Amino acid sequence: MANHNKIANRRLRSAYLTTTISISLVLLIVGIIGFLGLNAEKLSNYVKENIGLTVYIKDETKQADINKLQKMLDAKPYVKSTELITKEQAAEILQKDLGEDFISFLGSNPLSASINVHFYADYAQLDSLSAIEKNLQSYAQVKEVVYQKDLVSLIDNNVRKISIILLIFGGLLFLTSYTLINNTIRLSVYSQRFIIRTMKLVGATKGFIRTPFLAKSMTMGFASSLLSISILFVMIYMLRNEFNGLVDFNDLKLLGILFIGIIIFGIIISFLATYFAINKYLRIKEQELYY
């Protein structure tokens, strides 16, 4: 009898461990999607703010006037940053790209000085850039204003599509994660169906029978959440240098919201799945216990 109890307890501990690990893996996937979702706006802003326009300066413009134009652009509320590329710097860049000295061949430097302008995300849109382009072309120093209109339009459309896709994917993932966790816990409860039946036969109330199972499932949900958070934190820490600036790894408030959300999700899902599984075996007939 003692050996039988030891084997039963060992199997029970193994079932709890397997359930905890299974829930942790599901919560880890939920956490990754949640992290991407919370950073979606930052990702969108990062892409938009790396789109800019190039202001080409007339060749006869004096350096003082070019500097004046750059300072004026820096003062604009919609400009995030500017970068001045002189004629000499433009020639060096093109020589590196071509791999040959084209100035010696042509006899002079045909390139113009330019100012690369990057905007804040709210202004990096087609209508705003069109208005800014017209305004810049009115300046005496400006020869030409160039930016990729098709790319700006494409990014605007894709950002909306990605947001919708991420929302739909998040909803599907929620349903999938609930189903996986629910099935895992149902299997765990199934292995204890005879214990539930015995407790019911000796007169235990439904609430009394549910309590230890629900407490155990909430503990498993909490433990699974901590395990998934630990793995997610390690992943974020390892990737922080690769995606620095693209994804916000240093926002403690954001990470706190994500981690607390994972804990709450893990506990609630485990509780609900166990509650419905227990109710099934509280209503089941004795002959159905063997199927």
Sequence and secondary structure as in RCSB ss.txt:
>XXXX:A:sequence
MANHNKIANRRLRSAYLTTTISISLVLLIVGIIGFLGLNAEKLSNYVKENIGLTVYIKDETKQADINKLQKMLDA
KPYVKSTELITKEQAAEILQKDLGEDFISFLGSNPLSASINVHFYADYAQLDSLSAIEKNLQSYAQVKEVVYQKD
LVSLIDNNVRKISIILLIFGGLLFLTSYTLINNTIRLSVYSQRFIIRTMKLVGATKGFIRTPFLAKSMTMGFASS
LLSISILFVMIYMLRNEFNGLVDFNDLKLLGILFIGIIIFGIIISFLATYFAINKYLRIKEQELYY
>XXXX:A:secstr
 HHHHHHHHHHHHHHHHHHHHHHHHHHHHHHHHHHHHHTHHHHHHHHHHT EEEEEE TT  HHHHHHHHHHHHT
STTEEEEEEE HHHHHHHHHHHHTS HHHHHSS     EEEEEE GGG SHHHHHHHHHHHTTSTTEEEEE  HH
HHHHHHHHHHHHHHHHHHHHHHHHHHHHHHHHHHHHHHHHTTHHHHHHHHHTT  HHHHHHHHHHHHHHHHHHHH
HHHHHHHHHHHHHHTTTSBTTB SS HHHHHHHHHHHHHHHHHHHHHHHHHHHHHHHH  GGGGG 
